[in-house]
Amino acid sequence: MKQMTKWLMAALLWTLMMAGAQAADAVLGPGDVLKVTVYGNPDLNTDTRISDAGTITFPLLGPVEIGGLSSAAAEKKISGLLETGGFLRKAQVNILITQIQNQQVSVLGQVNRPGRYPIEGRRSVMEMLAIAGGIAVDGGDTVSLIRKRNGSTTKEQIDIVGMVRSGEMNNDFEVTSNDIIYVERAPRFYIYGEVQRPGAVRLERSMTVLQALSAGGGLTPRGTERGLVIKRRDAHGKQQIIDAKQDDLVQNDDVVYVKESLF
């Protein structure tokens, strides 16, 4: 499991580095804090915040609407207004986003640094997971992407490990403002009775009863592999008692009981 976690973390970090090299220009919006400079005209330099109406107040020009524009487009717009207004002949404007507020994604659940993170350019689910420090040790292989579009909410289940293993990245969806990425806790089962390490254990994919015994540290000197029992709740919450074989698959929240040998 530790090796798988390291491998997945390496893939997430590689994805993040690639995104940094290819990130597109961020779209400006309310709450963003900007540092605007005009080459050769330090008196026009200003630190400002975009208002809820999508405007900034700029020297000589007054209110300028730049919400919804990229940094490059906003630079061009301000340059054009300075030139057409007769203030400068060739205005060279540069905009640096010092704080992004309007484009944020929530990364929650079993990640190392849960929180809200700005989208700097185009970002995908894998990239946002990398920014949040990767999936924590207790995190599952599948994450949820919750999005609201046109008044309706959708939820996508993404098999992160399966996607990376196969190299098929079609489900590495691009995220937009206010999306939520949620990493569930990894599924678990419980083992008790005559095993060395009874308690809750992470459930791996296609895990058999024999593998569950191994994850529990193996049998005690009094334990036996005969008469293994799985306690499992059905869809209606009613508990079932199942006589288990070694190659049976263990399911989420199963309770595996190892009996004491009579001989």
C-alpha positions in Angstrom: 0.0 0.0 0.0 2.9 2.4 0.9 4.4 1.7 -2.5 1.1 2.4 -4.3 0.7 5.7 -2.3 4.3 6.8 -3.3 3.6 5.9 -6.9 0.3 7.8 -7.0 1.9 10.9 -5.3 4.6 10.9 -7.9 2.0 10.8 -10.7 0.1 13.7 -9.0 3.3 15.8 -8.7 4.2 15.2 -12.3 0.8 16.2 -13.4 1.1 19.4 -11.4 4.5 20.3 -12.9 3.1 19.8 -16.4 0.1 22.0 -15.6 2.4 24.8 -14.4 4.2 24.8 -17.7 1.0 24.8 -19.7 -1.3 27.0 -17.6 -3.4 29.4 -19.5 -3.9 33.0 -18.5 -6.3 33.3 -15.5 -9.7 35.0 -15.9 -10.1 38.0 -13.7 -13.1 38.4 -11.4 -14.5 40.1 -8.3 -12.2 40.0 -5.3 -9.0 39.5 -7.2 -6.2 41.7 -6.0 -4.0 43.2 -8.8 -0.8 45.1 -9.1 -1.0 47.2 -12.3 2.1 48.9 -13.6 2.7 51.2 -16.6 6.2 51.2 -18.0 7.9 54.5 -17.7 5.0 56.1 -15.7 5.4 55.1 -12.0 2.7 57.6 -11.0 0.1 55.4 -12.7 1.2 52.2 -10.9 -1.6 51.0 -8.6 -2.6 48.2 -6.3 -6.3 47.5 -6.6 -9.0 45.0 -6.0 -11.7 44.1 -8.5 -15.1 45.2 -7.2 -18.3 43.0 -7.2 -19.3 44.8 -10.4 -16.0 43.6 -12.1 -14.4 47.1 -12.2 -11.2 48.7 -10.9 -10.5 52.4 -10.4 -7.5 53.4 -12.4 -5.6 56.8 -12.4 -6.8 59.2 -15.1 -9.4 56.7 -16.4 -11.7 56.2 -13.4 -13.7 52.9 -13.3 -12.5 50.3 -15.8 -14.5 47.1 -16.3 -12.1 44.1 -16.6 -14.1 41.3 -14.9 -14.3 38.3 -17.1 -11.1 39.3 -19.1 -7.8 37.5 -19.0 -4.8 39.4 -17.7 -3.5 40.0 -21.2 -6.9 41.3 -22.4 -7.2 43.6 -19.4 -3.7 45.0 -20.1 -4.6 45.6 -23.7 -7.9 47.4 -22.7 -6.2 49.7 -20.2 -3.4 50.5 -22.7 -6.0 51.3 -25.3 -8.0 53.6 -23.0 -4.8 55.5 -22.0 -3.9 56.0 -25.7 -7.3 56.9 -27.0 -7.8 59.3 -24.1 -4.7 61.1 -25.1 -2.8 60.4 -21.9 0.0 58.3 -23.3 1.2 57.6 -26.9 2.4 54.0 -26.4 1.2 52.6 -23.1 2.8 49.4 -21.9 0.6 48.0 -19.1 1.4 44.9 -17.0 -1.0 43.2 -14.6 0.2 40.9 -11.9 -2.5 39.0 -9.9 -1.3 39.0 -6.3 -4.4 37.3 -4.9 -7.0 35.2 -6.7 -10.4 35.1 -5.0 -13.0 34.6 -7.7 -11.8 31.3 -9.2 -11.5 28.7 -6.4 -12.1 25.0 -6.0 -12.7 23.2 -2.8 -10.6 20.0 -2.2 -12.0 18.2 0.8 -12.0 14.9 2.6 -9.0 12.6 2.9 -6.3 14.9 1.4 -3.2 16.1 3.2 -4.1 19.8 3.0 -7.9 20.3 2.6 -9.1 23.7 1.7 -10.1 26.1 -1.0 -7.5 26.7 -3.8 -7.4 29.2 -6.6 -7.5 28.1 -10.2 -4.5 29.6 -11.9 -5.2 29.0 -15.5 -6.7 25.6 -16.5 -6.6 22.9 -13.8 -7.8 19.3 -13.7 -8.9 17.1 -10.9 -5.4 15.5 -10.7 -3.7 18.8 -10.6 -5.9 20.1 -7.8 -5.2 16.9 -5.7 -1.5 17.6 -6.2 -1.9 21.2 -5.0 -3.8 19.9 -1.9 -0.8 17.7 -1.0 -2.1 14.5 -2.5 -4.5 11.8 -1.2 -3.9 11.0 2.5 -3.0 7.6 3.8 -6.6 6.9 4.8 -7.9 8.2 1.4 -9.7 5.9 -1.0 -8.9 5.3 -4.6 -12.1 7.0 -5.9 -12.9 10.7 -5.6 -16.1 12.6 -6.2 -16.3 15.8 -8.4 -19.3 17.8 -7.5 -20.3 20.6 -9.9 -23.2 23.0 -10.3 -24.1 24.0 -13.8 -27.1 26.0 -14.9 -28.9 25.5 -11.5 -28.4 21.7 -11.4 -25.8 19.8 -9.4 -23.9 16.8 -10.9 -21.6 14.3 -9.2 -18.9 12.4 -11.1 -17.1 9.4 -9.5 -13.5 9.2 -10.7 -11.3 6.1 -10.2 -7.9 7.8 -9.7 -5.8 4.7 -9.3 -7.4 2.9 -12.2 -7.1 6.0 -14.4 -3.4 6.3 -13.6 -2.7 2.6 -14.0 -4.3 2.5 -17.4 -3.0 5.8 -18.6 -6.5 6.7 -19.8 -6.9 10.2 -18.5 -10.3 11.0 -20.1 -11.9 11.3 -16.6 -9.3 13.8 -15.4 -11.9 16.5 -15.8 -11.1 20.2 -16.0 -12.4 22.0 -13.0 -14.0 25.5 -12.8 -14.8 27.9 -10.0 -16.8 26.5 -7.0 -16.3 22.9 -8.0 -15.9 20.5 -5.1 -13.4 17.6 -5.1 -14.1 15.2 -2.3 -11.9 12.2 -1.3 -13.7 9.6 0.7 -12.1 7.6 3.4 -10.8 4.2 2.1 -13.2 1.3 2.5 -12.5 -0.8 5.6 -13.4 -4.2 7.1 -13.0 -5.5 10.6 -11.3 -8.6 11.7 -11.4 -10.1 15.2 -11.1 -13.4 17.1 -7.9 -15.4 16.9 -5.7 -13.1 14.8 -2.6 -11.3 15.8 -3.9 -7.7 15.0 -7.6 -7.5 15.4 -9.4 -4.3 14.5 -10.2 -2.1 11.4 -8.2 -2.8 8.3 -8.1 -1.0 4.9 -9.9 -3.0 2.3 -7.8 -3.4 -0.9 -9.3 -4.1 -4.3 -10.5 -7.7 -4.8 -9.3 -8.7 -1.3 -10.0 -12.3 -0.4 -10.6 -13.8 3.1 -7.1 -15.3 3.0 -5.6 -11.9 2.3 -7.7 -10.4 5.1 -6.2 -13.0 7.5 -2.7 -11.9 6.4 -3.7 -8.2 6.9 -4.7 -9.1 10.4 -1.3 -10.4 11.1 -2.1 -14.1 10.6 -3.6 -16.6 13.1 -2.7 -16.8 16.7 -1.5 -20.2 17.9 -5.1 -21.0 18.9 -6.6 -19.8 15.6 -7.9 -22.0 12.8 -8.8 -21.3 9.2 -11.7 -23.7 9.5 -15.1 -22.2 10.3 -14.3 -18.7 9.2 -17.4 -16.4 9.5 -18.3 -13.1 7.8 -20.9 -10.9 9.3 -22.4 -8.6 6.6 -25.4 -6.3 6.5 -27.7 -6.6 3.5 -29.3 -3.7 1.6 -32.0 -3.5 4.3 -29.5 -3.3 7.2 -30.2 -6.8 8.4 -27.1 -8.8 9.5 -26.2 -12.0 7.7 -23.9 -14.7 9.0 -21.9 -16.2 6.1 -19.7 -19.3 6.2 -16.6 -18.0 4.5 -14.1 -19.7 2.2 -10.5 -18.5 1.8 -11.0 -17.2 -1.7 -14.3 -15.4 -1.0 -14.1 -11.6 -1.6 -14.4 -9.3 1.4 -16.7 -6.3 1.1 -16.8 -2.9 2.7 -17.7 -3.0 6.4 -17.6 -6.8 6.6 -16.7 -8.2 10.0 -14.5 -11.3 9.6 -14.4 -13.6 12.7 -11.7 -16.2 13.2 -12.6 -19.0 15.5 -10.5 -20.8 18.1 -9.3 -24.3 17.2 -10.9 -27.0 19.3 -7.9 -29.2 19.0 
